[in-house]
Amino acid sequence: MSEVKILRLVTGEDVIAKIGENDQGVSLNKSFVIIPQQLGPGKPVQLMMTPYAPYSKSDTITIKSDKIISSVEPKEEILKSYTQNTSRILQPNSNLITETKLPKLDS
């Protein structure tokens, strides 16, 4: 079972992902870059998560181990946010439009 870690890469990026190892290096599953943002002077810093490789076909990326500076366990609130962002569970909703319930357009 893979565990969620925050990795600091040599590029300076902080990446949160489900971590595994393979013979090519470290595999990152459902990886996100953590970006700190401050909306203005004196305002608190907020964290934003954006996909690490948004143009990839796969949810898993392998990086070489020598590209990782550090690895830490995320704080509970960051882990909770990551889990919510990576969950594929949809709540049932009768108003949800799906491919089988596409509205017909009159010409």
N, C-alpha and C positions, 0 to 999 in steps of 0.2 A: 504494500500500500504506500503510495507517495504522500509526502507531507508538504504542506504549504510553507514556503520560506520566502524571505525577501533577500534578493541578491544585489550587491553593489557590483556593477560591471566596470571594467577599465575605462569605458566610455563616460562614466559618471552617472549612468542611469541606475535607478533603483527599480528592480523588476520583482513583482510578486507573482508566484506561480506554484503549481504542484510540481515538485522536483523529483526526478528520477535519474538514474545513471545508466549509461550504455557504453559500448566500446569506443564511440566517437567523442564522448564527453558527458555533459550534463543535459538531460532533456527537461524542457520547460513545457508543461501542459497548461493551457488556458492562461497564458502569461499577459500581464498588464504592467505598463510603466506607471510608477507613482510620481505625480508631478505636484509639488507644493505651489500654491497660488495665494497671493495676498491681494485683496481687492482694492486696497488703498493704505496709505500710511496710518499706522495705529490700529488697523483692522487685524483680526486673527488670521493666521495662516490656515488655509484649507487644503486638503489633499484631494486631487483628482486622479482617477485611473483611466488610462486609455490603452487600447490593445497594443501589445508590443510589436507584433507583425501583422497589421490588419489586412495585408494583401496576400497572406499565405492561405493556401488551400486547406492546410492541416491545422489542428489545434495544438500540435506538438512541434517544438523547435528544439534543435540540439545546438548547444554552444560548447566551445572548447573550455575545459576546466581552467586553463591558464588565463582566461578572460574574466574570471570572477575574483574580486578583491575580498569580499566578505559575504557571509551567509548568516542570517539571523531569523529567529522566530518572530512573526508579526505580533504587534499588540492586539488585544482582543477586538477592539473596535475596527481596526484595519482588516483583521481576518473576517469579521462579520460582514463588512462591506464587500470584501472580495467574494465571499461565499454567495451573497445576494446577487452580485454581478455575474457570477458564473453558473448560477442555477438555471436549469432549463425547464423548471417546473412552471407550467402555466395554470393559473386559476381558471376554472370553468366560468365562462361568461357567455350568456346567450346572445349578446350583442357583438361578439367577436366574429369578424368576417374571415372565413377560411376559403381555401380553393374550391371546396365543394359547395360553398354558399355564396359564391360571387353574385352580386346583383346583376340583373340583365339590363342593358341599356337599350332604350327604344331608339330606332333610327329615324 
